[in-house]
Amino acid sequence: MKVFFKFLIILMFVTLFTGSKSIANEKVLYECPDLYNEQKRSIEPLTQGYDGWFFRENDLKMDFSLSPESLSYFKRLNEVLAEKNISFFIVPLLSRALMAGKMINYDDPWQENYNIDIASSSYVDFVKSLRSVGIKTSDLYSSTNVFKKNDPYLYNFKRDIHWKPKGAKVTARAITSLLLDYPDYSSLTKVNTVLKLKTQISRDGTITEELRRLCKNKIEAEIYDTYKATQIFEKTSDALFGSVKEITPVALVGTSFSSHNVFNFAYYLEKFSKLSISNFSIVGGGMFTAIISYLSSPYFHENPPPIIIWETQTVYNYNKGVEYLFRQVIPAVEGVCSDSQTLAQNNIEIIDNKPYVLLNNLEEQKIHGTDYYLHIFADNLGFKTFTLEMEYDDQDGEWFPIDRSDRYNNKGHYFIELSDKITSNISSITIKDTNKYKTGLNVRLCKKTKKE
């Protein structure tokens, strides 16, 4: 009898052990022998999680910390917007691994080191860093517990980088409290936005198409609900008589998460906050395309909104290469300088790819640092790529690359802040690498205005 019970215990142990392994194996749904084949893949590497989930390398990011330099750029951007009486909000989207931590496959070598506790703590610290310099920022990890408690597939695609409308809805609801705390909320233009279920559609994104080539199984499109938005604007009594120009209270600049109407992020923001929103987000533009396009446009300066919301993905690298982008964003808020702000100017015709001196003999004016910026207007809107070579009076210099893809809403305006790292005085500015585009340029070296 003792032998029988001993055998039974061993059998139960083996059954439990092999059963658990079987369940774990069943969670990895697809056989993808070419997933890591450098010769066969056409996009960034993918790794398979549980239940049909696939992650990119940056989805598994765990370090969201901001360098002191990057944080200083965020701080200065917030300050220059505040000088224009614009309240600045940032919506830092959660990485897909933070949104769907239960789908991490720790048996996969690409995922085995992922630690959601480290990642979530770093994300929360990232939010705290932005808040420490006065930026109104949403801690989505702490406030959207549904991502951890419910099935993440309700809110996110398994094989696409984006959220579903329900994910956009949860995020919009989480950040609405910040908008409701806006000091002059009651005076802003209101809208009643109603979303009604429209139909179900399928999504075949780049990742799904890639997996169909690299996996043996049939990879299905993912089905999700879409909604139709109806907006009813509330007019103030003054506006009804035409005595007040209506200004949309919120400008949204962001990525495809915001720009794709099928996800309804802007509409959900309107629904919960009751504030009318103008959406300037751009598909596939990365972190900066939308905000540079918007702030560089005459429309922004003619219609400055009380609130700007910057939706951005935390999978981006905020500490590498952002100097050249922030140095375009920050002076763009200042805009085209007046004659009294102009320290030097020139008009020049670009007709070939050779270098052209834009401004020279500047050293006697003792110009250096972030109180000064360059404004260039190109009358050919196809002129989008060039390099500025800035020379200083101690023989120091820097190269400043400009490369605006077709995704930019280009209006011909370029704003470039002088470096805060170079203390010598600028002496000349040359443009090169113009790719044979012909254009007329108006160039101004400007001094920023100081708020009294």
N, C-alpha and C positions, 0 to 999 in steps of 0.2 A: 504493500500500500504506500509506504514511504517513497519507494522508487517511482510509483505511478504519479504521486503528487509532485515529486521533483521533476519528472518528465513534463508534467502539465505546466509547471511554472516556467520551465525552459521554453516550451512551445509557445506559451503566451508572450514571453519576452521577445522571441524571434518574430512572432506574428506582428507585435506592436512595432518592432524596429523596422522590419521590412515593409510593413504597412505605411509607416510614416515616410519612409524613403519613396514609396510608390506615389503617395500623395504629393510629395514635393516634386517628383519628376513629372507628374501629370500637370502641374501648374505651368511648366514650360511647354507651351502649346505647339511651337513650330520648329521644324527641322530646317536649319539655315546653315548649311555647310560652308557657304561662301560669305558669311556675314563679315568676317575679318580679312577677307582676301583683298589686298590692296590693288590687285590687277583687275578685279571685277566690280568693285564698288565705285559709284560715281558721285557720291556725296560724302559728308563727314561720317566717321565711324558710328555704328549703332551697336547697342548691346541689348540682349533680350532679357526682360524681367518676367514676372509671373503673369499668367492669365492674358497673354497676348500683348503685354506692354513692351514697348521698345524705348530706350533712352539714348540720347546723344551724350557725348562726353561732358558738355557744359551743363546738361541737366543734372549731373551728379556733382556739381560744384558744392564745396563745403565752406569755402572761405569767401565771405562777402565784405571783408573789412575794407575801409577806405583809407588810403594814404593821407597824411597831413596835407600834401599838396592838392590832392583831388578834393578833399573836404573844404579847403580854402576857396577853390573855384566855385563849389556849390554855394558857399557862404556869400561870396561876392555877387553871384548871380541873384541870389535872394535879396541882397541889399540894393542892387540897382533897380530891380523890379519894385521894391518897396518905395524907392525914391519917386517912382512913377505912380505910386498909390495902387500898385497891383499886388494882390496876395498870391503867394506861390505855394502850390501843393505838389507833392510827389507821390505817385502810386507805384511802389516797387513790387512788381509781380513776383509771386513765389515761383521757384524753380519747379519743374515737373516732379522731381524726386521728393521735394518737400510736400507737394500736393498729393502725391500718391506713394507715400513711403512704404505702404504695405505690399507694394508691387516689386520692391527691390529683391533681386535674386542674388543672395550672398554666396551661392555656389559658383557664380560667374566671376572670373578673375577681374573683369572690368568693374564689377559692383561690390566685390567682397570687402573693400575698405571703406565703403560709404557708411557714415555714421550720422544718422538723422538728428541726434542730440547735438552734435557739434555743429551741423549745418544750421539747425534752427536757432541755436544760441548765437551763431555768427550773424544770421539774418536779423535777429532782434537787436543786436549791437549795431548793425548797419543803420537800422531805423533810429536808434538812439543817437547815433552820430549826427544824422541829418537834423534831428530835432534839437540837438545841442547848439546848432548854429541858426536856429530860428525857423527852420523850414517845417511846414505842416506836412507830416508824413504818416501814412497808414501802416500800422503793424498788422499785416494781413495774416501772418502765421498765428498770432495770439488771438485775433478776433474772428477768424473763420474756422472755427472748430469743426465745421461740417466736413472739411477736407480730411480730418483725421478720424471722425466718428462714423461717417457714412461711406458708402461705396464711392471711391474717387471717380469711377467711370460715369457717375451721374453728372460730373462737372467738367471732366477733361476727356480728350481723345486719347486712345491708347497708342495710336500710330500717327499722330499729328502733333505739332508743337503747341497748338492753340487750345483755348478753352471752348467749351460749349456755351450756349446762351445761359445755362444754369450757373456755370462758373462765373460768367460776367455779372450775372445777377447777384450772386453772393458777394463778390468783390465790391460792386457798386453800393450794396447795402452797407457793407462794412465801413466805407469811407464817407458815407453821407453825413455822419455825425460831425465830421470836420467842416463840411459845408454849412451845416445848420448853425455852427458856432461863429460863422462869419459876422463881424460886428454890425454891418449894415444889411444883413440878410433880408429884413422886412422891406427894404426899399428896392430890391432887385426885381427885374422882370421875371414873372412866374409863368409856368406852363403846366398844363395837365396832360400827361402822357399816359396813354393806355396801350398795353401790349396784349394782343389776342393771338392764340395759337393759329398758325396759318397752315403749315404742312410739314411733312417729314421729308428731308432730303439726305443724300449720301455724300460723304466727303472722301475723296481720293486725293490725298496730298502727296508731296514729294517723297515722304518716308514710305508710304504705302506702295508707291510705284517702285521704289528701290527694293523693297522686300519681296515684291513679286518676281524680281530677277534673281534675288539671292537665296530665296527659300524654296523648298520643295512643295510645301503645302499651298493650298489656295488661300490667298489673303483677301478677305472681304472688305468692301468699303464700309465705313462706319456711318450709322444712321443717327440723325439727331433732329430735334424739333426746331422749327423756325417760327418766328412771330412777326406780326404786322403791327407797326407803331402808328398811333393816331395822336396828333398833338393839337391842343387847343390853347392858344396863347391868351394870357390875361393882360389887358391893356390898362395902363394908368389913365386917370381922368385927363391929365395934361396931354398924354400921347393921343388920346381919342380926338382931340382938337388940333393935333398936328403941331403943337408948340414945343414938343420935346423930341429929340432924336433918340429912338430906341437903341440901346446898346446891349448886345447879348452879354449877360453877366459872366459866362464861363467860356473860356477857350480851352479846348482839349487838344493837346499835342501828344502823339504817341505812335505806337507801332501798329502792325496789322491786327493786334488784339482789339484795338480801338477803332481802326478804320473800316474793318469788315462789318457792314451793317447786319449781316446774318447773325452775328454774335450779340448785337444790341447793347453793347456796353454804354454808349453815350445815351441811348434811350432809357436804360435802367437808371443811370445817374439822374436824368431828368425826372423819371417817375418818382424816385425816392426823395430827391432834394427839392423838387418843384421849380428848379432853376433851368432857364433856357440855356442850351449848350450849342456852341459852334464847334464843329469837329474838323480840326486841321491835321489829323493823324494821317500817316502815309504808310502804305503797304510795303514791306520789305526794305524799309529805310534805316533799320538799325536804331541805335540809341539817339542820334542827333539830327537826322535828316529833317524830321517834322519841326523841331523847335528852331533850327537854323532857318528853314524856309519861312516859317511864320514870323519870327522876330525880325528877319531881314526884309520883309515885305512892306510896302507903303501902307497896306491895309491895316497892319498892326498899329502903326503910328497914327493913322487917321481914326482908328476905332479901338483905342486901348481898353481892354476888358478889366473889370474889377478883380477877376480871378483867372489864373492860368493853372491848369492841371497838366502835369507832365507824367504820363503813363510810360513806364520803362521796365524792361526785363532785367532782373538781377543776375541773369546768366551772362550778361555783358561784362567785359573787363573795364571797371571804372578807373583803374590806376595805370593803364598803359595807353599812350597815344591820345589821351583825352585833352592834353594841353592845347593842341592845335584846334580842337573843336570848341572848347570853352573860350578860347581867345577869339573865336568868331561870334559865339553866342552873346557874351557879355557886352561887347561894344555895339552889337546890333540893337540892344535895348536903347542905347543912346541915339542911334539913327543917324541920318544925314546931318552933318554939322553945318551950322550957320556960317556966314562970312566972318563973324566976329570970333568964331571958334577955329577958323581955318588958319593954320600957320604956314602952309605951303600948298600950292596946287598946280596942276598941269593937265593939258588935254593932249592926247597922243593917239595916233592911228597905228594899230597893229596890222601888218600886212603879210608877215611871214614868221618863221619859227626862230628867228634870231633874238638875242637879248635886247631889251629896250630899257633905257634908264628912265624911270618914272619921275624921280625926284633926286636932286643932289645938292651939294653945298649947304647941308643942313646943320653941320656941327656947331656953328656959332650960336644957334638957337638953344643949345643945351637941352635937347629933347631926349628923354629916356623914361622907361617905366610905364606902368599901367594907366597913368593919367592921360595917355595919348593913344590914338588909334588911327589907322589908315582906312579911308573909305574909297572904294573903287566902284564906279558904275560903268558897266559894259553895255553898249547899245545893241550888241548881238547876243540874244539870249541863249544861243548855242555855245557861247564862249564859257566853258565851265571848268577847264583844267589848266592850271599853270603853277609856277613856282615863283615865290618872291625871294629875292636875295637881299638881305638887309646888312649893310656895312656900317660899322661904328668907328668913332674917331681914334680908338686905340687898336685898330686892325682886327678887332673881334667881329664876328658876324654870325648870322644864322640863315637857314633856308626854311621857308614856310610853305609847305605844299597845300594847294587847293585842288580838290578833286570832287566835283559834284556830279553825281550820276543823274541819269534821266528821271530818277524818282523825285528829285528836288522840284519843288514848285518855284522855278527860278524866275526872278524879276530883275536880274542884272545887278543887284547890289551885293557888295562884299565888304565886310567889316573885319579888320584884323587889329587886335590889340598888341601894342609893343610888349616885349618880354619883361617880366618882373625879375628875371635872373641876370640881366645884363645892365650894369650900372653906368657904362660909358654912353656917350651921346651919339645918336644916330647921325650918319653923314650922308648916306645915299640909299635908294631903294631901286632895285632892278627887277624887271619881270622877264621870265624865260620859260622854256618848255610849253609854249602856247599851242603846239600841235597844228601850226599853220592856219589857225582860225583867224579870220579878219574881223576886226571890231574897232570901234572908237572907244577910248577910255577917258573918263573924267576922274582924276585922282586928287584926293585931298588928304593932307595930314592934319589931324584934328586934335584939339585939346578938349577933354571931357568937361562938361558943365559940373559945377559944384552946387549941391543943394544948400541953400542958406539955412 
